[in-house]
Amino acid sequence: MEAAGADETPEALGASATEQSPPGHSETSSKPIKTLLEEAVQLKMKGNAFYKEKNIRSAIGYYHRALLVLRGLDSNVMAAVKGFGPEKPPLTSEQEALLRNTQVDCYNNLAACLLQKQKVDYGRVLEYSLRVLQWQPGNVKALYRAGVATLEMGDAQTAKQYLTKVCRQQPNDANVRERLQRAEEKLNQELQKEKAMYQGMFSSRSKDGPAERVNPANRAGDGV
């Protein structure tokens, strides 16, 4: 499955859209919507090219810029700042679909790039994967990466839920099966530890039991 592969080609990559704007970003407010969408797609494609060359740093930079351009067109984002500055006309259904698909590509492949770093920020991987799942709940790549991230963060139960959904769609993927098996093994280990803990508690109580029963009898015998 492509989502499970470490060397897959990304559709696009995005770092946080709240980062500082790149040079020239202030000029985008005066550009037509069509031009801005085309610009975002081109930035995404440049990021893809750098990703293929294993130049993750440069790829991330272009995905940043693509998301920043799209942020200015996102109705969900712009509704919060309505009344501040010039408003653009609403997007057509086709433009809205292109915007959302490009955002999905960006965040999906941001997670892919982050997973290739020597020190992986699994919290950020999960954050970007969840953004994709907000728009596309059945996105296999986002489900897989969310599963990987939650597993590495110690939440085997949630990881199993994500990975089970992926396994239903990609039952023959070895990477998915391996991750799912790890999640199930971790859950089993946690269950065994919990059982051992409770057994220890009950065992301790049973040992204290006879002493508690003997004491009242002793006191009664000594009383009269």
C-alpha positions in Angstrom: 0.0 0.0 0.0 1.3 3.4 -0.9 0.3 4.9 2.4 2.6 2.5 4.2 5.7 3.0 2.1 8.4 5.2 3.4 9.5 6.3 0.0 6.2 7.0 -1.6 5.7 10.0 -3.9 3.7 12.6 -2.1 0.8 14.5 -3.6 1.9 17.5 -1.7 3.5 18.4 1.6 2.4 21.0 4.1 3.9 22.4 7.2 1.8 24.5 9.4 -0.3 27.0 7.6 0.1 29.4 10.4 3.8 29.9 9.9 5.1 33.2 8.6 4.2 34.1 5.1 6.9 33.7 2.4 8.1 36.7 0.4 5.4 38.0 -1.9 2.5 36.4 0.0 1.0 39.8 0.8 0.5 40.3 -3.0 -1.8 37.3 -3.2 -4.8 39.2 -1.9 -5.0 41.1 -5.2 -4.8 38.0 -7.4 -7.8 36.3 -8.9 -9.0 33.1 -7.3 -8.1 31.0 -10.3 -4.6 32.4 -10.4 -4.1 31.6 -6.7 -5.3 28.1 -7.0 -3.0 27.5 -9.9 -0.1 29.0 -7.9 -0.8 26.7 -5.0 -0.9 23.6 -7.3 2.4 24.6 -8.9 4.0 25.1 -5.4 2.7 21.6 -4.5 4.2 20.1 -7.7 7.6 21.8 -6.9 7.5 20.3 -3.5 6.8 16.9 -5.0 9.9 17.2 -7.2 12.1 18.0 -4.3 10.6 15.1 -2.4 11.5 12.7 -5.2 15.0 14.0 -5.0 15.0 13.3 -1.2 15.4 17.0 -0.5 12.8 16.9 2.3 13.7 20.4 3.7 13.0 22.1 0.3 9.9 20.1 -0.2 8.5 21.2 3.1 9.2 24.8 2.2 7.1 24.6 -0.9 4.3 22.8 0.8 4.3 25.5 3.4 3.9 28.1 0.7 1.1 26.2 -1.0 -0.9 25.9 2.2 -0.4 29.6 2.9 -1.8 30.5 -0.5 -4.8 28.2 0.1 -5.4 29.5 3.6 -6.4 32.9 2.1 -9.0 31.2 0.0 -10.4 28.8 2.6 -13.9 30.0 3.6 -13.6 28.3 7.0 -10.5 30.3 7.8 -11.6 33.6 6.3 -15.0 33.6 8.0 -13.1 34.3 11.3 -11.6 37.5 9.9 -14.6 38.7 7.9 -14.7 42.4 7.7 -10.9 42.8 7.8 -9.6 43.7 4.4 -11.2 43.1 1.0 -13.4 40.0 0.6 -13.1 37.6 -2.4 -16.1 36.2 -4.1 -17.2 32.7 -3.1 -15.5 29.8 -4.8 -17.3 27.7 -7.3 -17.9 24.0 -6.4 -15.0 23.0 -8.7 -12.7 25.6 -7.1 -13.7 24.5 -3.6 -13.0 20.8 -4.5 -9.6 21.8 -6.0 -8.7 23.8 -2.9 -9.7 21.0 -0.5 -8.0 18.3 -2.5 -4.8 20.3 -2.6 -4.9 20.9 1.2 -5.4 17.1 1.7 -2.5 16.4 -0.5 -0.3 18.9 1.4 -1.1 17.7 4.9 -0.9 14.0 3.9 2.5 14.3 2.5 3.7 16.6 5.3 3.1 13.6 7.5 5.0 11.4 5.0 8.0 13.7 5.1 8.0 14.0 8.9 8.1 10.3 9.2 11.3 10.2 7.2 13.2 12.6 9.6 15.8 11.1 11.9 13.8 12.5 14.9 10.1 12.1 14.2 7.6 14.5 15.8 4.7 12.0 16.0 2.5 14.6 17.6 2.8 16.7 14.5 2.3 13.7 12.2 -0.9 13.0 14.1 -2.0 16.6 13.8 -1.7 16.7 10.1 -3.3 13.3 9.6 -6.3 14.4 11.6 -6.7 17.4 9.4 -7.0 15.2 6.4 -9.4 12.9 8.2 -11.6 15.9 9.1 -12.2 16.4 5.4 -11.8 12.8 4.2 -12.6 10.3 7.0 -11.8 7.3 4.9 -8.4 8.5 3.6 -6.2 5.5 3.8 -2.9 7.3 4.0 -4.0 9.6 6.8 -5.6 6.6 8.7 -2.3 4.7 8.4 -0.1 7.6 9.6 -2.5 8.4 12.4 -2.2 4.8 13.4 1.6 4.9 13.3 1.7 8.1 15.3 -0.6 7.0 18.0 1.1 3.7 18.4 4.5 5.4 18.8 3.0 7.8 21.2 1.8 4.9 23.4 -1.9 4.9 22.6 -2.2 1.3 21.3 -6.0 1.3 21.6 -6.5 4.3 19.2 -3.8 3.0 16.9 -5.6 -0.3 16.6 -8.8 1.5 15.6 -7.0 3.4 12.9 -5.0 0.5 11.6 -8.0 -1.8 11.6 -9.8 0.5 9.2 -6.7 0.6 6.9 -6.4 -3.2 7.0 -10.0 -3.5 5.9 -9.1 -1.6 2.7 -5.6 -3.0 2.3 -5.7 -6.5 3.8 -2.6 -7.7 2.0 -0.3 -4.8 3.0 2.6 -6.2 5.1 3.4 -2.9 6.8 -0.1 -2.4 7.9 -0.4 -5.9 9.3 2.9 -5.5 11.1 1.8 -2.2 12.8 -1.6 -3.7 13.7 0.1 -6.7 15.2 2.3 -4.5 17.3 -0.7 -2.5 18.5 -2.5 -5.8 19.5 0.6 -7.1 21.2 1.0 -3.9 23.2 -2.7 -4.1 24.2 -2.3 -7.7 25.3 0.8 -6.8 27.4 -1.1 -4.0 29.0 -4.0 -6.4 29.7 -1.7 -8.9 31.3 -0.1 -6.2 33.5 -3.6 -5.1 34.6 -4.6 -8.7 35.4 -1.4 -9.2 37.4 -2.0 -6.0 39.3 -5.5 -7.0 40.3 -4.4 -10.5 41.2 -1.7 -9.0 43.5 -4.3 -6.8 45.1 -6.7 -9.7 45.8 -3.9 -11.9 47.0 -2.8 -9.2 49.5 -6.3 -8.9 50.8 -6.7 -12.6 51.2 -3.5 -12.8 53.3 -4.8 -10.0 55.6 -8.1 -11.7 56.0 -7.4 -14.4 58.7 -5.7 -11.9 60.9 -8.7 -9.7 60.9 -11.0 -12.6 61.7 -8.7 -13.8 64.6 -8.4 -10.5 66.4 -12.1 -10.1 67.4 -12.1 -13.6 68.9 -9.0 -13.0 70.9 -10.4 -9.8 72.3 -13.7 -11.6 73.2 -11.8 -14.3 75.1 -9.8 -11.8 77.1 -12.8 -9.7 78.0 -14.5 -11.3 81.0 
